[in-house]
Amino acid sequence: MIWDELSEGLAGLDRDGLRRRRRQLASPCGPEAIVDGRRLLSFCSNDYLGLANDPALIEAAAATARQWGVGSGASHLVSGHFDVHEQLEQRLAAFSGFDRALLFSTGYMANLGIVGALLDRGDAVFADKLNHASLIDAAQLAKAQGVTSLRYAHGDIAALERQLAASPARRKLILTDAVFSMDGDVAPLAELFALAERFDAWLVVDDAHGFGVLGEKGRGSLSYCGVPESPRVIYMGTLGKAAGAAGAFVAASADVVEWLISRARTYIFTTGSSPIMAGALLASLDLIEHGDARRAHLQALIAQLREGLAGTRWQLLPSPTAIQPIILGDNHEALRVANALYERGLWVPAIRPPTVPKGTARLRVSLSAVHTPAQVGQLVEALRGLS
């Protein structure tokens, strides 16, 4: 029967250590989590500034719900674009240093919308090999439209330069994560911008893990890397990580935003985001802009973790961000160590293919500004005890 293939496939996933399983939380997002009846210290979430359960966001969400209700009722282009959405877009544009900003329901939809709207048959997209799945899918969907899709080795500026120089494409688009979600390293954005200038290409930057954390006042990876303002840069930031809520935005020149409003299918053909999120995010932006103390504390925790594991078998990748991966290689070994930590009251996810390349299974430690030095010390002690 047709469903027998699924049973066989699931058995294969178990054999290869690739079956995904969800854990159910009975507590809000935070450094401690109640999971399956147990209280655990969590190093899983992308809530880098600890805003997901912040009282200011909760109160803003409640106040917005009382004024605007819960749902938007329609797409932004029909009747689902409220005053509070417009206020948030204007704040996001000003904060990130662009002419305009456009809200999307998710970062995944934003990335698909950008690439699909800007490129057509005869054009070319150039993508880092370690890009997030949403960027990979955006490039693949563009390829189905007749767009040439090329990938360059991770962070390899010379390889990208050769590809750009050899391409006869009418329009070129460089597509990259800013902070790579599984390695924690930062793309060479200044060098990528220089190539975009030289070859008259768009530069699309997915800053899911840099927005709110890096750069002056948390303005993100473009600020952190010193990329100048330019109409060729298109910036995507997600709002469910450091910003503590949900959704995403694209910031760009006024013309680009106008084009996306009319041509990005993932914007046009979906219900508008909840006004509750817009209200909460206006409060979040205030906390991000005045959050230097949170960011300094986060950097201190990163240094504490790296220093505490120096000289052990637990070799961290060179990451200056809240994402601190420990490469183990084998899928089953990654699961074994993650389970051993779980039994010690520590929740650290095991990341396996296809999320990461084959043979690079790892623990992905995510730090937050609401972790304490004592909690990070507990993780270091447990890992040293397992070595």
C-alpha positions, 0 to 999 in steps of 0.5 A, a space after each residue: 500500500 502507498 502508506 507502507 513507504 512511509 513506515 519504511 521511511 520512518 524506520 530508516 530515519 530511526 536507523 540513521 538517527 534522523 527522526 525528529 521529535 517534539 518536546 512539549 513545554 508547560 512554561 513560557 519561553 525563558 532560561 528555565 523550561 518545564 518539559 514533560 513534567 521536568 524543570 530544565 535549564 534551557 539552551 535551546 531558544 533563539 530568544 537572544 535578549 530575553 524579550 519573549 516573556 518580557 512584561 513590557 511586551 505582554 502588556 503591549 500585546 494585551 493593550 493592542 488586543 483590546 484596541 484592535 482585536 486579535 486577527 487582521 481579517 484579510 491580507 494587508 492589501 485588502 483590509 488587513 493593514 491597520 494603523 499599528 502595522 503602519 506604525 511598526 513598518 515606519 519604526 522598523 525602517 527608521 531603526 534599520 536605516 532604510 527608506 521603507 519596511 514591509 511586514 511579512 508573516 514569517 522570515 521564510 515567506 519574506 525570503 521567498 517573496 524577495 527573490 521571486 519578485 526581483 528575478 526572472 528568466 535570464 537572471 542569476 542568483 548567487 548563494 552561500 552554500 550554508 544559507 538557511 533552508 528558506 534562502 535555498 528554497 527561494 533560489 530553487 523556486 527562482 530556478 524553476 522560473 528560469 533563473 540561473 542558481 549558483 552556490 559558492 563555498 561558504 564565505 568564499 569571496 574569491 569563488 563568488 567573484 569568479 562566478 559573478 565575472 563569468 555570468 552573462 545574466 541580465 540581473 544578478 542577486 547575491 543571497 546570504 545569511 548574515 549570521 549563519 544559524 548553525 555555525 554562528 559565524 558572520 558573513 563577510 558582508 562588507 566584501 559582499 557589498 563591494 562585489 555587489 557594487 562592482 558587478 551591479 548586483 542586488 545584495 539580499 541579507 537575511 539577518 534573522 540572528 543578528 537583528 537586535 543583537 549585533 551592531 549599534 543599538 542592536 541595528 543588526 549585522 549591516 551596522 556590525 560589518 560597516 556596510 554603507 546605506 545603498 539602494 542595492 541592499 535588501 535587508 530581511 530581519 525576523 521578529 521572533 528571535 531577539 525581538 521576542 515576538 513573531 513575523 519578519 520584515 524587509 527593509 529596502 529602498 522605497 521602490 523595492 518595497 513598492 515592487 514587493 507590495 505588488 509582486 511578492 506572492 508571499 505578501 499578496 496572497 496571505 492574511 495580514 499578521 495579527 495586530 497584537 504582534 505589531 503592538 508588542 513589537 513596537 514595545 520590543 523595538 524600544 527595549 532593543 534600542 536601549 538594550 546595550 546592557 542586555 547585549 553586554 551581558 550576553 557577550 560576557 556569557 559567550 566569553 564565559 562559555 568559550 573560556 570554560 570549555 577551552 582545552 576540553 574535547 568540546 571544541 566550539 566553532 569560532 562564533 562571536 554570536 549567541 549561537 555556540 555550536 559543538 561539532 560531534 560528527 556522528 548523529 547518534 553521538 550527538 543524540 547521546 550527548 544531548 540525552 546525557 545533558 538532558 538527564 542532568 537537567 540541561 536542554 541542549 538540542 542535537 542538530 543533525 542533517 539535513 539541517 547541517 551537512 552530513 558528518 557535522 552533527 552537533 550540539 547547538 548551544 543558544 545563549 540569552 541575555 536572561 541566562 545567568 553566569 551560574 547557569 552557564 557555569 552549570 552547563 560548562 561543568 556538565 560538559 566537562 564532566 561528560 568529557 
